[in-house]
C-alpha cells in the first residue's frame, strides 16, 4: 500500500497534503472508534446468536454454493420451496404437508368458502372444455351460461388444447371476460363480470316419513362461511315444523374448527363440552359458545371419508347431545394443524395438537364408530337417489319410530 501511495505521489497525480490533529482531537477520535467498534461487535454477536446454529449454517452454505455454482439457471424461490417441502415431508405425520402456490390457492378457496371468479366448474369431456357445474346466483349463470356449454374462446382467444388451469388463468386476468361457447352447434358469446362467488357447503330438504317431517342438512365441508349457511338452512327447516333432523357429513373432509364449534353451539348449551384439545403439555376442554338448545331427535350420517371437523361434530352430537350415529366408521383424523403462509405464495401445514371427544376419547387412526352400522347399498351406487340410500333410510326409520 505504501508503494502505491509513493508511486501516486511521484507521478504528480495529486499534490501531497499534510493533515495534522491536536491532542484533544486525537483522543476524541480514539473514543469514537472504540465506541463504534463496540456497537458493531454487539450487533454481530447478537445477530449470529439469534439467527444461526451449526445446522442452519450448513443449510446457508449449501444454498449459497448451489445458487452461485450450479451450472444451470435456478429460480431461488422454487429452490427454497423445495427445501421447505423436504423438511415437512421428513415429519412422520401424513397431515403435515407442503402446498405450492396453486395448491394453496385451491385449498384457501375451499376453506374460505368463496373466491373471485365466474362461478363455474370446467372439465375436459370428449376432448372439449365443458361447463360441468355452476353455482346458483353466479356471474356466469346471470350472464346466460348453461351447464353443458362447450367453452371455445376466452376474450376471442381459442382455448383448444389448453389445460383447465391455463383457461382459468385467462378468465381471471381481467374484471370482465368475454366467453364464447358452443351450444346446439351454434356459437354464443357472453360478457361476464368476475365477482365474489360464495361456494355453497350446506343444503337442506324436508323428508316426510311415517307421517312425520324430518329435516335433512348436508354439509360438504366446514368452510369459513359454513356456520351462517347452516344456521340459515336450519331456521328454514324449523319453520317447516320438522319433528327431527338428519345431519349428513358423509364425504366431508373437515375444515375450520371455529365453524364446527359454532354449528354445535346451535344444539348444545354452554355447560356442554364439544371437544377437548391435547397438546404436549395439557388437556383443555372446550364448551359450546351459546345458550341455544334443541331437544328434537338427531341422527348423524358418517362414512369412511368423514374426517376431522366432521368427526368433531359426530363425536359431540353423540356424547353431548345424544344423537344416533349411522353409517360406517369414520376416517380417524384426530389431529389439529397450523397453517403457515410463505412469501412465495406456497404454504405449509403441520400438526400441533390432538383433539379428543367430549368424554376424552381419542379417535386418531380409530375414527368414530356408528351406533348403527350400515354399509351403503349397491343399489344406491348404481342409482344415487334418496329412495336407494339405505344409510339415510335407516336414519329416517330411527327418527320416525
C-alpha positions in Angstrom: 0.0 0.0 0.0 2.9 2.3 0.8 4.5 1.6 -2.6 1.2 2.5 -4.3 1.0 5.8 -2.5 4.6 6.6 -3.2 4.1 6.0 -6.9 1.0 8.1 -7.0 2.8 11.0 -5.4 5.8 10.7 -7.7 3.6 10.8 -10.9 2.2 14.1 -9.7 -1.4 12.9 -10.0 -2.4 14.7 -6.8 -0.4 17.2 -4.7 0.5 15.8 -1.3 -1.5 17.3 1.6 -0.4 17.1 5.2 -3.2 16.6 7.8 -2.5 17.4 11.4 -4.5 16.9 14.6 -4.1 18.3 18.1 -4.1 16.1 21.2 -7.8 16.6 22.1 -8.9 15.7 18.5 -6.9 12.5 18.6 -8.4 11.5 22.0 -11.9 12.1 20.7 -11.3 10.1 17.6 -9.9 7.2 19.6 -13.0 7.2 21.9 -15.4 7.3 18.9 -13.5 4.4 17.3 -13.7 2.3 20.5 -17.4 3.1 21.0 -18.3 2.4 17.3 -16.3 -0.8 17.3 -18.1 -2.0 20.5 -21.5 -1.3 19.0 -20.8 -3.1 15.7 -19.3 -6.0 17.7 -22.5 -6.3 19.7 -24.6 -6.3 16.5 -22.6 -9.1 15.0 -22.7 -11.3 18.1 -26.4 -10.7 18.7 -27.3 -11.4 15.0 -25.2 -14.5 14.9 -26.6 -15.9 18.1 -30.2 -15.3 17.2 -30.4 -16.5 13.7 -28.0 -19.3 13.2 -26.9 -22.7 14.6 -24.5 -25.2 13.3 -27.1 -27.0 11.2 -28.5 -23.7 9.7 -25.0 -22.6 8.8 -24.7 -25.8 6.7 -28.0 -25.0 5.1 -27.0 -21.5 4.2 -23.7 -22.7 2.9 -25.3 -25.3 0.7 -27.8 -22.7 -0.6 -25.1 -20.2 -1.3 -22.9 -22.8 -3.1 -25.8 -24.1 -5.3 -27.1 -20.7 -6.3 -23.6 -19.5 -7.2 -22.0 -22.6 -8.7 -24.8 -24.7 -10.2 -24.3 -24.9 -14.0 -28.0 -24.2 -14.9 -30.1 -21.2 -14.1 -32.1 -21.5 -10.9 -35.3 -20.0 -9.5 -34.4 -19.1 -5.9 -38.0 -19.1 -4.7 -38.6 -22.6 -6.1 -35.3 -23.7 -4.6 -36.4 -22.5 -1.1 -39.8 -24.0 -1.6 -38.2 -27.4 -2.4 -36.1 -27.2 0.7 -39.1 -26.4 2.9 -41.1 -29.2 1.2 -38.3 -31.6 2.1 -38.4 -30.6 5.8 -42.1 -31.0 6.0 -42.0 -34.4 4.2 -39.4 -35.6 6.7 -42.0 -35.3 9.5 -43.6 -38.7 10.4 -47.1 -37.3 10.0 -49.4 -37.6 7.0 -51.2 -34.3 7.8 -48.1 -32.2 7.9 -47.9 -31.1 4.3 -46.4 -28.6 1.9 -48.6 -26.9 -0.8 -47.3 -25.0 -3.7 -48.8 -21.7 -4.8 -51.5 -23.3 -6.9 -52.4 -25.9 -4.4 -52.6 -23.2 -1.7 -55.0 -21.1 -3.8 -57.3 -24.0 -4.3 -57.1 -25.0 -0.6 -57.8 -21.5 0.5 -60.8 -21.1 -1.8 -62.3 -24.3 -0.3 -61.8 -23.4 3.3 -62.7 -19.7 2.8 -65.9 -20.7 1.1 -65.6 -18.0 -1.6 -63.4 -16.8 -4.4 -63.2 -14.2 -7.1 -64.4 -15.7 -10.4 -67.4 -16.5 -12.5 -68.8 -19.4 -10.5 -68.4 -22.4 -12.8 -66.6 -25.8 -12.8 -65.0 -26.7 -16.1 -63.6 -30.0 -17.3 -62.5 -31.8 -20.4 -65.3 -34.1 -21.8 -64.6 -35.9 -25.1 -61.6 -33.6 -25.7 -63.7 -30.4 -25.2 -63.7 -27.9 -22.4 -67.2 -28.2 -20.9 -69.2 -26.3 -18.2 -69.8 -29.2 -15.7 -71.4 -27.3 -12.8 -72.4 -23.8 -11.9 -73.3 -22.1 -8.6 -76.7 -20.5 -8.1 -76.6 -16.7 -8.5 -73.1 -17.0 -10.0 -72.0 -14.3 -12.6 -71.9 -16.9 -15.3 -75.5 -18.0 -14.7 -76.7 -14.4 -14.6 -74.9 -13.8 -17.9 -76.7 -16.8 -19.6 -74.1 -19.5 -19.5 -75.6 -23.0 -19.1 -74.3 -26.4 -17.8 -73.2 -28.4 -20.8 -72.0 -25.5 -22.9 -68.7 -26.1 -24.6 -66.2 -23.3 -24.0 -64.3 -22.5 -27.2 -62.9 -18.9 -26.7 -61.9 -16.6 -23.9 -61.7 -12.9 -25.0 -61.6 -14.1 -28.6 -58.7 -16.5 -28.0 -59.2 -20.1 -28.7 -58.9 -22.5 -25.7 -58.4 -25.6 -27.8 -55.7 -27.9 -26.4 -55.3 -25.6 -23.4 -55.3 -27.1 -19.9 -58.1 -26.1 -17.5 -55.5 -24.3 -15.3 -54.5 -22.1 -18.2 -58.1 -21.4 -19.1 -58.9 -20.4 -15.6 -55.8 -18.0 -15.7 -57.2 -16.5 -18.9 -60.6 -16.0 -17.4 -59.2 -14.3 -14.2 -56.9 -11.9 -15.9 -59.5 -9.1 -16.1 -62.6 -7.9 -14.2 -64.7 -8.6 -17.2 -64.4 -11.5 -19.6 -65.9 -12.4 -23.0 -66.8 -16.1 -23.2 -67.7 -17.9 -26.4 -69.5 -21.2 -26.1 -70.8 -23.8 -28.4 -74.5 -24.7 -27.7 -76.6 -26.8 -30.1 -73.8 -26.5 -32.7 -74.2 -22.7 -32.6 -71.7 -20.1 -31.1 -72.9 -17.8 -28.4 -70.9 -15.1 -26.8 -71.5 -13.7 -23.3 -69.9 -10.8 -21.3 -69.3 -12.0 -17.8 -68.1 -9.8 -14.9 -65.9 -11.5 -12.3 -67.3 -11.2 -8.8 -67.1 -12.8 -5.3 -68.6 -16.2 -5.6 -69.9 -18.0 -2.5 -69.3 -21.7 -2.5 -72.3 -23.5 -1.1 -71.3 -26.0 1.6 -74.7 -26.6 3.1 -78.0 -27.8 1.6 -81.3 -28.9 3.1 -84.6 -30.6 2.4 -87.7 -31.9 4.3 -88.4 -35.6 4.0 -91.8 -37.0 5.1 -91.9 -40.5 6.5 -94.4 -42.3 8.8 -96.5 -39.1 8.9 -93.6 -37.1 10.3 -91.4 -34.4 8.9 -87.7 -35.0 9.1 -85.2 -32.2 8.2 -82.0 -33.2 6.4 -79.0 -30.9 6.3 -75.9 -32.0 4.2 -72.6 -30.3 4.9 -69.9 -30.9 2.3 -67.0 -29.0 4.1 -66.6 -26.7 7.1 -65.6 -23.6 5.3 -65.3 -20.1 6.8 -68.9 -19.4 5.9 -70.5 -22.8 6.7 -72.0 -21.8 10.0 -74.0 -18.9 8.5 -75.3 -21.3 5.8 -76.1 -24.0 8.3 -78.0 -21.6 10.6 -80.0 -20.3 7.6 -80.9 -23.8 6.5 -81.8 -25.0 10.0 -84.0 -22.0 10.5 -85.8 -22.7 7.2 -86.3 -26.3 8.2 -87.7 -25.4 11.6 -90.2 -23.1 10.0 -91.4 -26.2 8.2 -92.2 -27.6 11.7 -89.8 -30.6 11.4 -90.0 -33.3 14.1 -86.4 -34.4 13.9 -83.2 -33.9 12.0 -80.6 -35.8 9.9 -77.1 -34.2 9.7 -75.2 -35.7 6.7 -71.4 -35.3 6.9 -70.6 -38.2 4.7 -67.5 -37.4 2.4 -66.9 -34.2 4.5 -63.1 -33.9 4.8 -63.3 -31.3 7.7 -62.3 -27.6 7.7 -62.4 -24.8 10.2 -62.6 -25.8 13.9 -64.4 -22.5 14.7 -67.1 -23.2 12.2 -68.0 -26.7 13.6 -67.8 -25.2 17.1 -70.5 -22.6 16.1 -72.7 -25.3 14.4 -72.5 -27.4 17.6 -73.4 -24.4 19.7 -76.8 -24.3 17.9 -77.6 -27.6 19.7 -75.7 -27.6 22.9 -75.9 -25.3 25.9 -72.8 -23.6 27.5 -72.4 -26.4 30.0 -71.8 -29.0 27.3 -68.3 -29.9 26.2 -67.9 -30.1 22.4 -64.3 -31.4 22.2 -61.0 -31.4 24.1 -57.6 -30.4 22.9 -54.5 -32.3 24.0 -51.2 -30.5 23.5 -47.7 -31.7 24.6 -48.4 -30.0 27.9 -52.1 -30.4 28.9 -55.7 -31.2 28.0 -58.2 -28.4 27.6 -62.0 -28.7 27.4 -63.9 -26.5 25.0 -67.6 -25.7 25.6 -70.5 -24.6 23.4 -70.5 -20.9 22.8 -74.2 -20.0 23.2 -77.2 -20.8 25.3 -79.2 -22.1 22.4 -80.6 -25.7 22.7 -82.5 -28.1 20.6 -84.3 -31.1 22.0 -85.6 -33.0 19.0 -84.0 -36.2 17.9 -81.0 -36.1 15.7 -79.2 -38.7 13.6 -75.7 -38.1 12.0 -74.6 -39.9 8.9 -70.9 -40.7 8.5 -68.7 -42.8 6.3 -65.0 -43.6 5.7 -64.4 -40.2 4.2 -65.9 -38.2 7.1 -62.8 -36.6 8.7 -61.5 -34.0 11.1 -64.2 -31.4 11.8 -67.0 -33.7 10.6 -65.8 -36.2 13.2 -65.8 -33.5 15.9 -69.4 -32.9 15.0 -70.3 -36.6 15.1 -68.5 -37.1 18.4 -70.0 -34.1 20.1 -73.5 -34.8 18.9 -73.2 -38.4 20.1 -71.7 -37.8 23.5 -73.1 -34.4 24.5 -76.4 -34.3 22.6 -77.4 -38.0 22.5 -77.7 -38.2 18.7 -77.6 -41.5 16.9 -74.7 -42.1 14.6 -75.5 -44.1 11.4 -73.2 -45.4 8.7 -69.7 -46.8 8.9 -66.6 -45.9 11.0 -65.2 -42.5 10.0 -61.7 -41.7 8.7 -60.0 -41.2 12.1 -58.2 -37.8 11.8 -57.8 -36.7 15.4 -55.1 -34.0 15.0 -55.1 -30.3 14.5 -52.9 -28.5 12.0 -51.4 -25.0 12.0 -51.1 -23.3 8.6 -48.2 -21.0 7.7 -48.1 -18.9 4.6 -44.8 -18.4 2.8 -43.8 -15.3 0.8 -43.6 -17.3 -2.4 -47.4 -18.0 -2.2 -46.9 -21.5 -1.0 -47.8 -22.7 2.4 -47.2 -25.5 4.9 -49.4 -27.2 7.4 -48.0 -29.1 10.4 -49.6 -30.9 13.3 -49.5 -29.1 16.7 -52.2 -30.8 18.8 -54.6 -33.7 19.1 -58.3 -33.3 19.7 -60.5 -35.7 21.8 -64.2 -36.2 22.0 -66.2 -34.5 24.9 -65.6 -37.6 27.1 -61.8 -37.6 26.3 -61.7 -40.4 23.7 -59.0 -40.3 21.0 -60.3 -41.0 17.5 -57.0 -40.6 15.7 -56.5 -43.6 13.4 -59.6 -45.1 15.0 -62.5 -43.0 13.8 -66.0 -42.5 15.2 -67.8 -45.8 15.4 -71.5 -45.6 14.4 -74.3 -46.7 16.8 -75.9 -48.4 13.9 -73.5 -49.7 11.3 -74.9 -49.7 7.7 -72.8 -50.2 4.6 -74.0 -48.2 1.6 -76.0 -50.4 -0.8 -75.0 -51.3 -4.3 -78.4 -50.0 -5.5 -77.6 -46.5 -4.3 -74.1 -46.7 -6.0 -75.8 -47.7 -9.3 -78.7 -45.2 -8.9 -77.9 -42.5 -6.3 -81.3 -41.2 -5.1 -82.8 -40.9 -1.7 -85.0 -44.0 -2.0 -81.9 -46.2 -2.6 -79.8 -44.5 0.2 -80.1 -47.3 2.8 -78.0 -45.3 5.3 -80.4 -42.4 5.1 -83.4 -44.6 5.2 -82.1 -46.3 8.3 -81.7 -42.9 10.0 -85.2 -41.9 9.0 -86.6 -45.2 10.4 -84.8 -44.5 13.7 -86.1 -40.9 13.9 -89.7 -41.7 13.0 -90.4 -44.7 15.2 
